Amino acid sequence: MGSTVLIVRLALADVRRHKVQAATLLLAVTVATATMTLGLSLRGVSDALYEQTRAATAGPDVVALSGETGPTMTSALTSLTDDPEVVAHHGPYRIVYAGLTTRDSISSPVVVQGFAETPGTLNRPLVTSGHWVRPGGTVLERGFATALGAGVGDHVTIAGRSYPVVGIAVTAATSIYPWAAQIGPYGGPSDYTGLAWMTRSDARALAASRDLPVTTALDLKLRDPGGAEAFLAAHRGFTLRVNLHTWRFTAEQDMVILKDTQPILVVGSWLLGFLAITGVAALAAGRAIERTRRAGLLKAVGATPGLIATVLLTEYLALALIGDALGLVIARLTLPAVASPTASRIGTAELTGSTVAAATVLAMAVAVLSTLRPTLRAMRTATVTALTATAHQPRHRPRLTALSALLPTPLLLGLRLTARRPGRAVLQACSTATTVIAIVALLTLHVQPERGYGLDGSSVLPNLRGEHDRRLLLAVTVLLIALAVVNTLTFTWTTAMEARASMAVARTLGATPGQISAGLSAAQLLPTLPGAAIGVPLGAGLLSLFAAHNAVEPPSSWLLAAALATVLTTAALTALPARLAARVPVAQTLSAETA
């Protein structure tokens, strides 16, 4: 039998014998790599979607806007087309600022652009549903229409006049919904605004009917799109009444809606990766004796150290790579919704090679860092010792023994179990702190005031960025809690398996199964308490790095309740595995240890 076949068969046998542990590792790696992939891909995907929309709609390289109208301003804008770098232009055209109301009484500010019935070669919005503008009708920008819940055939009221929606379209000439206002009326501050198109005559009539604010705009195509910034610099002193926006500025504005999304996903992937490492490390520690015996058997039949290391690591590395592949697939499927919460852009979202490589490195790191120590220990153990390996005997600490003797039996047992494995206690505390950090972040985001998109500033339409961030943070928090739950069960069961001999001795000395069960739970609760206490200030400190200066802090009672709920949940989770371990007959445990 070749060494490759042997390694594969042994790894498959390991997976079949430890299905739950394999599923745990798979889950941990999958959620960590999926989250990291999403976080690292946001900027690249956002830029790619803008570029694809720009190509499909003949987006301009520069947009010139002025809050003034009239022949003088029109002539000033038109003079920009005399620059040798300008090879095509569209306009000048008017942009009317008004209010829109749907049949369901949903209201929002809207800018109406007056366009020709036959689109030109520059700034040619792509109709995704219905048809282009007709007299008496309006076309809604797709992101705006999605937020309103409006479609072709519906009627909307703009500045008191009813218009049928004849089409839905996308464009790259303006920022994504809800930032279509660009400079706002008269060049002043802009509000959250949607975009609609009408014929030139309808836009003119609309502005005249209510004496609405109007902006004049001109789209320019340059000989070298990469020279847009140089063109902007050359015309910076053209007139104080004209603002020039480059296509790069519009692309950057697309990322505004993802300002908080990337930190949520990137930091979330770090926390998930840490929980994955702690959980898998606990699994590996629980199988340390088995792995040491396996290494002894392989040595006994002549296996080399390299072959032994490969056999012991293959199972974890293979599962990590499968989890990495699953995480990448999940990230690829969810990336469009995460990277483009508004429907204002078109195109496909692809993962870059560097992102895939980073996610794979994370998956490999989870597998290697969590299993390297027990693997090295197994390889270094002498063959005879490895074949007769038994549970690790902890170091005796007289002072701790004397102190714990004064405590109730469950707390005595829990304290001794915790003190005998300080490294695992630290990991449990860190796991708890990580979970509390995520809960604090979710509570903090929940209490932040959000200004809705509406004519009067009320939450007529929900704040798109706030809703998007809340959904993502909730998803990351749920994943963190799920991994923390798995870790808590793993820590409890591993501790119970390693301490079954000492727990059996305790029972022979008079401890009841209930006291044993309570002692195992206490061993997890003791590090949970400092972890929960540390997690609250750590969460607040981490959020301070990303929060605005005027961010609202959640009530202290909420934070205290979160920490207390984490401790109580840990107690409940540890009860079942601890009780199951405590019910194993004493004779069976002692005979197994002495066999």
Secondary structure, DSSP 4 states (H G I P E B T S, - for coil): --HHHHHHHHHHHHHHHTHHHHHHHHHHHHHHHHHHHHHHHHHHHHHHHHHHHHHHHT--SEEEEES--SHHHHHHHHGGGGSTTEEEEEEEEEEEEEEEEETT--EEEEEEEEE-SS--SSS-PEEEEE-S--TT-EEEEHHHHHHHT--TT-EEEETTEEEEEEEEEE-SSSPSTTBTTTT-GGG----SBEEEEEEHHHHHHHHHHHT--EEEEEEEEES-GGGHHHHHHHTTTS-TTEEEEEHHHHHHHHGGGGTTHHHHHHHHHHHHHHHHHHHHHHHHHHTHHHHHHHHHHHHHTT--HHHHHHHHHHHHHHHHHHHHHHHHHHHHHHHHHHH--STT--S-----HHHHHHHHHHHHHHHHHHHHHHHHHHHHS-HHHHHT--PPPPPP-HHHHHHHTTS-HHHHHHHHHHHH-HHHHHHHHHHHHHHHHHHHHHHHHHTS----BSTTSSSSB--HHHHHHHHHHHHHHHHHHHHHHHHHHHHHHHHHHHTHHHHHHHHHTT--HHHHHHHHHHHHHHHHHHHHHHHHHHHHHHHHTTS-TTPPPPPHHHHHHHHHHHHHHHHHHHHHHHHHHHTS-HHHHHHHHH-
